Amino acid sequence: MQDNEIVILNEFCTQHQVDITFIYALHNSGLIEVTVTDEQICIPEQQLPNLEKMVRLYYEMGINVEGIETINHLLNRMNEMQELVNELNNRLGFYEKV
């Protein structure tokens, strides 16, 4: 992983005014990946949109980590089902043309 593909956790927490223990709780529940690079705790850049969504759920809506786990699971299932619907629509479109 290149340096430009990670975000230092302390900088993220400072910029977003987030308690670092919240990030550790997300990591412990398996919602985000945390790595150590040059003795600094980092998160992959591609996880930022998801992490920012979780921060909003926690701080703005008052949803606890367990609730965020549930919401994340349901959103993932919805995305899987949407992909299946799209695939089935594509198949149906193929047969309607024939």
Secondary structure, 3 states (H helix, E strand, C coil): CCHHHEEEHHHHHHHHCCCHHHHHHHHHCCCCCCEEECCEEEEEHHHHHHHHHHHHHHHCCCCCHHHHHHHHHHHHHHHHHHHHHHHHHHHHHHHHHC
